[in-house]
Amino acid sequence: MKDIEGLYKQVTYHNNVHATDVTQAMAYFIDSGLIEQLEPVHVFTLLLSTVVHDVGHPGLNNTFLVDSKTEAAARWNNSSVNENGHLFTTYELLEKHKVLKDFAPEEQSKITFWLRKIVLYTDMEFHGELLQKMIKEAETEVNDLGDPRPIKEWTNLWIPLAFIMHCADISNPARPYELAFAWATMITDEFYIQGDRTRDLMMKVDPFLDRKLAKPGTTQNNQLGFIKFVVKPTLAVLKTVIPGVDLLMEILNANVRTYEEAVEAAKA
């Protein structure tokens, strides 16, 4: 744990505090009915994933790393550059500290397979694909009465595990407003820092990365879009397997109203 925390960079958003926040979200999911559907090895893998999922993140997204022709992009063939880096570091640390030594060889293989799928699918490029996979699996994995089967009985177990991790990763807009807006401000700052570096390299700066376009209400408006098109549809699917996330949806809806009020006030 000390090694992992030490390898998180002190960037504005993707740092050790974000990893802690995502781990707390996963713990909430586990306590909200998920644990009854899993074996201990699945819980272990999910918590391990939350801790390591962004280790070493440079505060720059994959597009920047590829477009600026970084060494990391070349190393990972321009594919999920950050996520492959996180996974590589994780495997190194697991081996260094012999974390899996007391698991049976078959379980070791399963854990490393699940871990690879889970971390790689935190790449937002795969958001839509993962959401559709989860919907399809949830519709299929039912018993003779049409009720959902426990996740531990699913054939493609990596899909719900990766999906649940993805939900934890994007869940901070469903925190109470003060916390949600604090996280929104941090990701906005990290985006603007990347935008500044992009401009310095004489590359095109996307609008959401451009601090020169920022005005009152911009962060709130961006969050509204993220919530509407990403977070709410994702948590709605999660609710089909973890009913306890109802509270998150209530908080999310309250935050939407507050963001809308802020945007309207900024316009006025």
N, C-alpha and C positions, 0 to 999 in steps of 0.2 A: 504493500500500500504506500509506503514511503517512497519507493522508487517510482511508482506510477505518478504520485502527486508531484514529485520533483521534476518529472518530465513534461508536465503540463506547462505551457508557456504563459507568461503573464500578459496575455492579450486581453482586450476589453470584454469579450463575451465568451469565447470558447476556451475557458480556463478551468481550473480545478473547482471553482465554485459552481460553474455550470454542471460539471460532472456530479457534484454533490447534490445539486438540485434535481437532476434527472434520476439519481439513485433514490432520493426521497420520494419522487413521483412513483417509481417502480414499487417501493415499499408500500405506498398507499394502494396501488393496484393489487398487490399481493394480499393486503389485509382487507380488501373490499370484495373478496369472493374468489380471487384468482387462485389462492393457495389450495383450495379444495379441488381444483381441476388439474393440479400439477404434481409431479413427483419431486422429491427434494433436489435431484440433480438438475431439474429444469429451473427451479428457483435459484439454485447456485449459478447456473449459466446466465440467467437474466440479470442477477445482481452483479456478476462479474462484468457483463457487457456494459451496464450503465457506468461502472467505474472507469472502464478503459476506453469507451467509445470515441473520445476525442483527444486521447493522449497525444501530445506533441503538435496539436493544431496550431498553425502559424497565424491564424486570424485572417487568412486569405482563402477565398473559395477556389474550387477546382478550375473554374473558367479562367481566373487570373493566373493560376499556376501553369495552366496549359498555354494560354496566350502569350505569357511572358517567357515561355520556353525554359522553365526551371529544371534543375537536375532531378527533382522529385517527379515531375511530369514525365521526363524521359524514362526514369526508372520504372514507372508503372504504366508505360505505354499510353499515357494521356487518359487513363481510365480510372475513375474514382480515386484520384491521386491522394487526397487526404485520407480517405477511409482505408486504402491499402497501407498507407503509412502507419495509421493507428494500429491496424491488425498486425503488421510486422513487429512493431514495438511490443505489443501484447504477447505475441508468441515468444519473443526473446525473453521477456520477464517471466512468463510461465515456466520456461525451461530453466532459467537462472535460479529461480526459487523453488523449483520442483513442486509447483502447486498441485499438479495432477497426479503425483506419484502414487497416492494411495487409492486412486480409482482403478478399476479393472481396465485392461487394455481396450475392451469394447466401449466402455463409457468414455475413456479418454478420446477415442476417435469421434464419438458422438458430440462431445463437448466442443472439440476443435472445429468440427463441421458446423454445428449450430452457431458457434461464435463467429465464424467466417461469414455465414449468411447474415447474421444479425447486424454486425458492424458494417458490412458492405451496403446493406439496405438502409443504413442511416443517410446515405447519399440522397439528397432531395431529388436528384434526377430520376430516381426510381419510385418516387412517392405514388404516382398514379398507378404504376404497375403493381406495386405492393398492395395498394388499396383494393384493386380489382381482384388480385389473387385471394385476398382475405375474404372478400365478399363471396367469391365462388366457393371457397373451401367451407365457409360457414353455412352456405346453403346445402352443401353436400354432406357435411358431417352431422347428421341427425340420426336418431334412433327410429325404430318402427312406429313410434307414436308422433314422430315429427319434432321431438324435442332435441335441443343441441346436445351432442355428446361431449363429455369432459375433454378438454384440450389434450390431455395426456394420451387420449385414444386416437387422435387424428393421425391420418396416414402421413401427410406432409407436415410434420410437427414444426419444422423450421419456419413455416409461413406464419402461424400465430405468434411464435416467439419473436420473430423479426418485427411483426406488426405491433405487438405490445411494446417492444423497445422503441419503435418509431413514435408511438403515441406518447411515451414518457418524454422523449426527446423534444417534442414540439408542444408540450403541455403547459409551459409557463404562461401563455395568454389566459389560461383558466385558473390562475392564482388570484387571490384577492387583489383589487385594483392597484393598490400601492406597489405591490410586488410585481404584478404583471407589467405595469408601466415602467418600473425600474428596469426589468429585463428588456422591454422594448427600446428603452433609451440606450442600453448597453449594446444591443445588436445594431442599432442605428449608428452609434459611434464607431463600431468596428467596420461597418459598411463604408462610412465616410473616410476612414483611414485608408481602406483599400482603394477607394475612389481617388484619393490624393495621390497614392502611388501609381495608379493607372494613368492619371493625368501627367505625372512626372515622366512616364515612359512614352508619352505622346500617343497613347492608345485611347480608344473611345471609352467614355465613362457612361455606364448605364445610369438612367435617371435616379434610381433608388440608391445609388452609390455616390451621388453628386451633392456635396454639401452646399454648393452654390445655388442649387434649386430649392434648398430647404426654406420653409417658412412656417409660421405658427400653424399647428395642426397637421403638419406633414407626417410626423411619427404616428400620431393617432390614426390618420387616414390609411397609412400603410398597414397598420395593425388590423384595421377593419377588413382590408382585402385579404390579409393572411388568414384571419379568423374565418371569414366567409367561404373562401375557396379551399382552404387546407384544413384548419383545425376542427371546425364544426363537423364537416362530413366524416373526418377520420374518427373523432370521438363518438360520433353517432354509431359507427360500425363497432367500435370497441364496446359500446354499451350492450350490444347483443350477446357478448360473452362475459362481460363484467358489469352487472347491473349497478354496482356501487359507484360507477362514474357519473351517475345522475347529478351528484352534487357539483361536479366539475362543469357540467352543462349549464346548471343554474348560475354559477359564478361567471361563466363565459358570456351568457346572455346579459347579465348585469353589466359586465365590462363593455359589451357592444354598445349598450345604451349610453354609458359614460363617454366612450370614444366618440359616438355620434354627436353628443352634446358639445364635446370639445371641438370637433370639426366645424359644427355650425357656429359656435362662438368665434372661432378663428376667422370664418368667412365674414361674420358681422363686423 
